[in-house]
């Protein structure tokens, strides 16, 4: 081999060696980033366990709880096993898609979110599961329960001696009772799905609630509704369909959903990916992009090496 060819070959080997080192470093960095990302997600999910109180002065007790306060809005920062007790009026509690989880085993009474003697509190966009009472309102008035996923509880929403509350756009799924209401409250655009006993457990005859928002807004979706949608209009007597059942959903003699929905209500905040899911999605996309870049580098090096071999021959 001529000196020039030998030098060129050595240069190519050195270049390939440097490229291999660079590629190895990139792969190592990718693995470290993936491990760090997985660790951060796990930390968000497991950083706290226990009861949380929003005190009457607005403070969060304990301060280490995964809740951030901005003015009168309290936002969850992570999923945790525990419950929230609200002691302050005129606030918004935004679950941001995160989950609070409890236990509904044995005789232990557990409550996911408790509002006792509260008014003008909004609880929204929260995943609440595995409690005796997912949300419990006691002696509370003019509150809003909006866009939550309430699952696998004994009573999804328990209301006792409380009126003027709005329960709107919640997924109330696989509870023994979807709701155990009092009277004088309004329910609409909720999805009552697969309750194991009753969607609505009424304690006493004569306790009356409102179960729809009029026409054409509609009422709630009930998995055991057997009506049809062949008519439309305020009186459901006009030709055509409108996504609302032609006959009311009967809870009891005093409680009717006059405009039951034929399909689950979808315009809810909780149908958006939760922050955990969103970060996992972002992480997966970043990993895919890096893998594509690495594969492209490998293919380019292979092609470049092939050209060098041809030129040498």
C-alpha positions in Angstrom: 0.0 0.0 0.0 1.3 3.4 -0.9 2.1 5.9 1.9 -0.7 8.2 0.8 -3.2 5.4 0.8 -2.0 4.1 4.1 -2.3 7.6 5.7 -5.8 8.0 4.2 -6.9 4.6 5.5 -5.6 5.4 9.0 -7.4 8.8 8.9 -10.6 7.0 8.0 -10.2 4.5 10.8 -9.5 7.4 13.2 -12.6 9.3 12.0 -14.8 6.2 12.4 -13.3 5.6 15.9 -14.2 9.2 16.8 -17.7 8.8 15.4 -18.2 5.6 17.3 -17.2 7.3 20.5 -19.6 10.1 19.8 -22.4 7.7 19.0 -21.7 5.8 22.3 -21.8 9.0 24.2 -25.2 9.9 22.6 -26.6 6.5 23.5 -25.4 6.8 27.1 -26.9 10.3 27.4 -30.2 9.0 26.0 -30.3 6.1 28.6 -29.5 8.5 31.4 -32.2 10.9 30.3 -34.7 8.1 30.1 -33.9 6.9 33.6 -34.1 10.4 35.0 -37.4 11.0 33.2 -38.9 7.8 34.6 -37.6 8.7 38.0 -39.2 12.1 37.9 -42.6 10.7 36.8 -42.5 8.1 39.7 -41.6 10.9 42.1 -44.6 12.9 41.1 -46.8 9.9 41.7 -45.5 8.9 45.1 -44.2 12.1 46.7 -47.1 12.4 49.2 -49.5 10.2 51.1 -52.0 11.3 53.7 -54.7 13.8 54.5 -54.6 17.4 53.2 -56.5 20.4 54.7 -57.2 23.7 53.0 -57.6 25.7 56.2 -60.0 28.6 56.7 -57.1 31.1 56.4 -56.2 29.7 53.0 -53.1 27.8 54.0 -52.4 24.2 52.9 -51.8 21.8 55.7 -49.3 20.1 55.6 -47.3 22.5 53.4 -45.6 19.5 51.8 -48.8 18.4 50.2 -48.8 18.4 46.4 -51.1 21.4 46.0 -50.2 24.8 44.7 -52.1 27.9 45.6 -52.4 30.9 43.3 -54.9 33.4 44.7 -58.2 31.5 45.4 -57.3 28.6 43.1 -55.7 25.4 44.5 -54.2 23.1 41.9 -53.0 19.5 42.4 -49.4 18.9 41.4 -49.4 15.1 41.6 -51.3 11.9 42.3 -51.4 10.8 45.9 -53.1 8.4 48.3 -55.1 10.4 50.7 -58.0 12.9 50.9 -58.8 16.6 50.9 -60.8 18.4 53.5 -61.9 21.9 52.6 -62.4 24.5 55.3 -62.5 27.7 53.2 -65.3 29.2 51.1 -65.1 30.9 47.7 -62.2 28.9 46.2 -61.5 26.6 43.2 -59.8 23.2 43.6 -58.4 22.1 40.3 -57.3 18.5 40.1 -55.4 19.1 36.9 -56.2 15.5 35.9 -54.4 14.0 38.9 -55.8 11.3 41.2 -56.6 11.1 44.9 -57.1 7.5 46.0 -58.4 6.0 49.3 -59.8 2.8 50.7 -63.3 1.6 50.9 -62.6 -1.6 52.8 -64.5 -2.7 55.8 -66.3 -0.3 58.2 -63.7 2.4 57.9 -65.4 5.7 56.7 -63.3 7.4 54.1 -64.0 10.6 52.1 -62.1 11.7 49.0 -63.1 15.4 49.0 -65.1 16.8 52.0 -67.0 20.0 52.0 -68.6 20.6 55.4 -70.5 23.9 55.9 -69.0 25.3 52.7 -70.3 27.6 50.0 -69.1 28.7 46.6 -66.4 26.0 46.3 -65.7 24.5 42.9 -64.1 21.0 42.7 -63.1 20.2 39.1 -61.0 18.0 36.9 -60.0 15.5 39.5 -59.8 11.7 39.5 -61.4 10.4 42.7 -61.5 6.7 43.4 -61.7 4.0 46.1 -63.5 5.9 48.9 -66.7 5.3 50.8 -67.8 8.7 49.7 -65.9 10.1 46.7 -67.1 13.6 47.3 -69.1 14.5 50.4 -71.2 17.7 50.9 -72.5 18.3 54.4 -74.5 21.5 55.3 -73.0 23.1 52.2 -74.7 25.4 49.7 -74.1 26.8 46.2 -71.0 24.7 45.4 -70.0 23.3 42.0 -68.7 19.8 41.2 -67.6 19.9 37.6 -65.7 17.6 35.2 -64.4 15.0 37.6 -63.9 11.2 37.2 -65.4 9.6 40.2 -64.9 5.8 40.2 -65.1 2.7 42.4 -66.6 4.3 45.5 -69.5 3.3 47.6 -71.3 6.6 47.0 -69.7 8.6 44.1 -71.2 11.8 45.4 -72.9 11.9 48.8 -75.0 15.0 49.7 -76.4 15.5 53.1 -78.5 18.5 54.2 -77.1 20.6 51.3 -79.0 22.5 48.6 -78.3 24.8 45.7 -75.3 22.7 44.5 -74.5 22.1 40.8 -73.1 18.7 39.7 -72.1 19.1 36.1 -70.2 17.1 33.5 -68.8 14.4 35.7 -68.0 10.8 34.8 -69.5 8.8 37.7 -68.5 5.2 37.0 -68.6 1.8 38.7 -69.7 3.1 42.1 -72.2 1.2 44.2 -74.4 4.3 44.0 -73.6 7.0 41.5 -74.9 9.6 43.9 -76.7 9.6 47.3 -78.3 13.0 47.1 -80.3 15.2 49.4 -82.7 17.6 47.7 -82.7 21.0 45.9 -79.6 20.3 43.8 -79.0 20.2 40.1 -77.4 17.4 38.1 -76.8 17.5 34.3 -74.3 16.4 31.7 -73.1 13.7 34.0 -72.4 10.2 32.8 -73.8 7.6 35.2 -72.1 4.4 34.1 -72.3 0.9 35.5 -73.4 1.6 39.1 -73.4 -1.8 40.9 -76.6 -1.1 42.8 -78.3 2.2 41.8 -77.3 5.3 39.9 -79.3 7.4 42.4 -79.9 6.2 45.9 -82.8 8.3 47.4 -83.1 8.1 51.2 -86.7 9.5 51.6 -89.7 9.9 49.3 -90.3 13.5 48.5 -86.6 14.5 48.2 -86.6 16.2 44.8 -83.6 17.3 42.7 -83.3 18.7 39.2 -81.9 16.2 36.7 -81.6 18.1 33.5 -80.7 21.6 32.1 -83.7 21.9 29.9 -83.9 21.6 26.1 -81.7 21.5 24.0 -78.9 21.3 26.6 -80.2 18.0 28.0 -79.8 16.0 31.1 -77.5 13.1 32.0 -76.4 9.9 30.4 -77.6 6.7 32.1 -76.3 3.3 31.1 -79.7 1.6 32.0 -81.8 4.0 30.0 -83.9 2.0 27.5 -85.6 4.8 25.6 -85.2 5.6 21.9 -84.4 8.8 20.0 -86.8 9.0 17.1 -88.2 12.5 17.8 -86.8 15.9 18.6 -87.9 19.3 20.1 -88.9 20.6 23.5 -91.8 18.1 23.7 -89.9 15.4 21.7 -92.8 15.2 19.2 -91.2 16.6 16.1 -89.8 14.5 13.2 -86.1 13.7 13.5 -83.7 12.9 16.3 -81.5 15.1 18.5 -79.4 12.9 20.7 -81.9 13.1 23.5 -84.3 10.3 24.6 -87.9 10.7 23.6 -89.1 9.7 27.1 -87.8 10.8 30.5 -85.5 8.7 32.6 -87.4 7.8 35.8 -85.5 7.8 39.1 -88.6 7.7 41.2 -92.1 9.3 41.2 -90.6 12.7 42.1 -87.3 12.7 40.2 -87.2 12.6 36.4 -84.5 13.4 33.9 -86.7 14.9 31.2 -84.0 15.0 28.6 -81.7 12.0 29.0 -78.7 11.8 26.7 -78.4 8.9 24.3 -74.6 8.9 24.4 -72.1 9.8 27.1 -71.4 13.5 27.5 -67.9 14.3 26.1 -67.2 18.0 26.7 -65.4 17.4 30.0 -62.0 18.6 31.2 -61.0 15.2 32.5 -61.1 13.6 29.0 -57.9 15.4 28.3 -54.7 13.5 29.1 -53.7 13.8 32.7 -50.3 15.5 33.4 -48.7 12.1 34.1 -49.9 10.8 30.7 -48.9 14.0 29.0 -45.3 13.8 30.3 -45.1 10.2 29.4 -46.2 11.0 25.9 -43.7 13.8 25.6 -40.9 11.5 26.9 -41.8 8.8 24.4 -41.8 11.2 21.5 -38.4 12.6 22.5 -37.0 9.1 22.8 -38.3 8.2 19.3 -36.8 11.3 17.8 -33.4 10.5 19.4 -33.6 6.9 18.1 -34.4 8.1 14.6 -31.3 10.5 14.7 -29.1 7.7 15.9 -30.3 5.3 13.2 -29.8 8.0 10.6 -26.2 8.5 11.8 -25.5 4.8 11.6 -26.9 4.6 8.1 -24.9 7.6 7.0 -21.7 6.1 8.4 -22.4 2.8 6.7 -22.9 4.6 3.4 -19.8 6.7 3.9 -17.7 3.7 4.8 -19.0 1.9 1.6 -17.9 4.8 -0.5 -14.4 4.9 1.1 -14.0 1.2 0.4 -15.0 1.7 -3.3 -12.6 4.6 -3.7 -9.8 2.5 -2.1 -10.4 -0.3 -4.5 
